[in-house]
Amino acid sequence: MKRMKQALVALLCVAASACSHAGNSANTTDNNKVNNNKTENKMEVMHLTKAEFLTKVADFEKNPSSWKYLGDKPAIVDFFATWCGPCRSIGPTLEELAKEYDGKIYVYKVDVDAESDVAAAFGIQSVPSILFIPMNGQPQMAQGAMPKSAFEQAINTVLLTDAK
């Protein structure tokens, strides 16, 4: 598990606005609404449970020491918490990116409080933590709220460079 964590912690960028995962875990009705509102556009950010993560992204239980991406397109996984302000602030950006890159990438969200096994497997200790998963090669992790331009740069240089 440590080898997997080390391979995944190639930092893309670190922002000072990350929230500690060990911090406040109080959920409010307003915070839950942010994650449950969906629009009727083509591609949306998809919330994953542990079972879905194991079939769509990586089966870390079956292959704990090696990375094998299971998807058919590059992906972004946002490890978030409903109580985290920076997590909520990047939510609309991720929704926009899911629409703009429809058919080219997947955009997933994993609630670290609800899916603590997934968060633990990836060594998530602060949120938001963003996992960029190219089709080939190792994924890259970024921490903290990033501007849309940084997401676009990562998508174009990490995710889409070998997706052709």
C-alpha positions as CSV (number, residue, x, y, z in Angstrom):
1,M,0.0,0.0,0.0
2,K,2.9,2.4,0.8
3,R,4.3,1.8,-2.7
4,M,1.0,2.7,-4.3
5,K,0.8,5.8,-2.1
6,Q,4.3,6.9,-3.1
7,A,3.6,6.4,-6.8
8,L,0.4,8.5,-6.5
9,V,1.8,11.4,-4.6
10,A,3.7,12.9,-7.5
11,L,2.5,16.4,-6.8
12,L,1.2,18.5,-9.7
13,C,0.8,21.5,-7.5
14,V,0.1,22.3,-3.9
15,A,-2.3,25.1,-2.9
16,A,-2.5,26.6,0.6
17,S,-6.3,26.3,0.6
18,A,-6.5,22.6,1.4
19,C,-8.6,21.4,4.3
20,S,-7.4,18.8,6.7
21,H,-9.2,15.5,6.3
22,A,-9.0,15.1,10.1
23,G,-10.9,18.4,10.5
24,N,-14.6,19.2,10.9
25,S,-16.7,16.4,9.6
26,A,-20.1,18.0,10.4
27,N,-22.5,17.8,7.5
28,T,-25.2,20.3,7.0
29,T,-28.3,20.2,4.8
30,D,-27.0,23.1,2.7
31,N,-23.7,21.4,2.1
32,N,-25.4,18.2,1.0
33,K,-27.5,20.1,-1.5
34,V,-24.3,21.2,-3.3
35,N,-23.4,17.6,-4.0
36,N,-26.8,16.4,-5.0
37,N,-27.8,19.1,-7.5
38,K,-27.3,17.8,-11.0
39,T,-27.9,19.6,-14.3
40,E,-29.4,18.1,-17.4
41,N,-26.3,18.6,-19.6
42,K,-24.5,15.7,-21.4
43,M,-21.7,15.0,-19.1
44,E,-21.8,15.5,-15.3
45,V,-19.5,14.9,-12.5
46,M,-20.1,11.4,-11.3
47,H,-20.1,10.6,-7.5
48,L,-18.5,7.3,-6.8
49,T,-19.1,4.8,-4.0
50,K,-16.3,2.4,-3.1
51,A,-17.9,-0.4,-5.2
52,E,-18.1,1.9,-8.2
53,F,-14.5,3.1,-7.7
54,L,-13.3,-0.5,-7.7
55,T,-15.0,-1.2,-11.1
56,K,-14.6,2.1,-12.9
57,V,-11.2,3.5,-11.6
58,A,-9.0,0.9,-9.9
59,D,-9.4,-2.2,-7.9
60,F,-7.0,-1.4,-5.1
61,E,-8.2,-4.4,-3.1
62,K,-7.3,-6.9,-5.7
63,N,-4.1,-5.0,-6.8
64,P,-2.9,-3.2,-3.6
65,S,0.8,-2.8,-4.8
66,S,0.3,-1.8,-8.4
67,W,-1.7,0.7,-10.4
68,K,-4.0,-0.5,-13.1
69,Y,-6.6,2.0,-14.4
70,L,-9.8,0.4,-15.4
71,G,-11.4,3.2,-17.4
72,D,-11.6,3.7,-21.2
73,K,-10.9,7.5,-21.0
74,P,-8.6,9.6,-18.8
75,A,-10.1,10.8,-15.6
76,I,-10.1,13.3,-12.8
77,V,-11.0,12.1,-9.3
78,D,-11.9,14.8,-6.8
79,F,-11.5,13.6,-3.2
80,F,-13.7,16.0,-1.3
81,A,-15.7,16.5,1.9
82,T,-19.1,18.2,2.1
83,W,-17.9,20.5,5.0
84,C,-14.9,21.7,3.1
85,G,-15.1,25.3,1.7
86,P,-12.4,24.9,-0.9
87,C,-14.0,21.6,-2.0
88,R,-17.3,23.4,-2.6
89,S,-15.5,26.2,-4.4
90,I,-14.1,23.9,-7.1
91,G,-17.3,22.0,-7.6
92,P,-18.7,24.4,-10.3
93,T,-15.3,24.3,-12.1
94,L,-15.4,20.5,-12.2
95,E,-19.0,20.6,-13.6
96,E,-17.9,23.0,-16.3
97,L,-14.9,20.9,-17.2
98,A,-17.0,17.7,-17.4
99,K,-19.2,19.5,-19.9
100,E,-16.3,21.1,-21.9
101,Y,-14.4,17.8,-22.1
102,D,-17.4,15.6,-22.6
103,G,-16.4,12.4,-24.4
104,K,-12.7,13.0,-23.7
105,I,-12.4,12.5,-19.9
106,Y,-14.4,11.4,-16.9
107,V,-14.8,13.6,-13.9
108,Y,-15.5,11.7,-10.6
109,K,-16.0,12.8,-7.0
110,V,-15.3,10.7,-3.9
111,D,-16.7,11.9,-0.6
112,V,-13.8,11.0,1.8
113,D,-16.2,10.8,4.8
114,A,-18.6,8.5,3.2
115,E,-16.0,6.4,1.4
116,S,-13.2,6.4,4.0
117,D,-11.7,3.1,2.6
118,V,-11.0,4.7,-0.8
119,A,-9.5,7.8,0.9
120,A,-7.3,5.6,3.1
121,A,-6.1,3.5,0.1
122,F,-4.9,6.7,-1.5
123,G,-3.5,8.3,1.6
124,I,-5.8,11.3,1.5
125,Q,-5.1,13.5,4.5
126,S,-6.4,16.8,3.2
127,V,-9.1,17.8,0.8
128,P,-9.6,18.7,-1.9
129,S,-7.1,16.2,-3.3
130,I,-7.3,15.8,-7.1
131,L,-6.1,12.6,-8.8
132,F,-5.3,13.0,-12.5
133,I,-5.4,9.7,-14.3
134,P,-4.0,9.4,-17.8
135,M,-4.7,6.3,-19.9
136,N,-1.0,5.4,-19.8
137,G,1.5,5.9,-17.0
138,Q,1.0,6.8,-13.4
139,P,-1.6,9.1,-12.0
140,Q,-0.6,12.4,-10.5
141,M,-2.1,13.9,-7.3
142,A,-2.6,17.6,-6.6
143,Q,-3.8,19.1,-3.4
144,G,-5.9,22.2,-2.7
145,A,-8.3,24.3,-4.7
146,M,-7.0,25.1,-8.1
147,P,-8.2,27.6,-10.6
148,K,-9.8,26.5,-13.8
149,S,-6.7,27.3,-15.8
150,A,-4.6,24.9,-13.7
151,F,-7.2,22.1,-14.3
152,E,-7.2,22.8,-18.0
153,Q,-3.4,22.8,-18.1
154,A,-3.3,19.4,-16.3
155,I,-6.0,18.0,-18.5
156,N,-4.2,19.0,-21.7
157,T,-0.6,18.1,-20.5
158,V,-1.2,15.1,-18.3
159,L,-4.5,13.5,-19.4
160,L,-4.9,14.2,-23.1
161,T,-1.3,14.0,-24.4
162,D,-1.4,10.3,-24.9
163,A,-5.2,9.8,-25.2
164,K,-5.1,9.9,-29.0
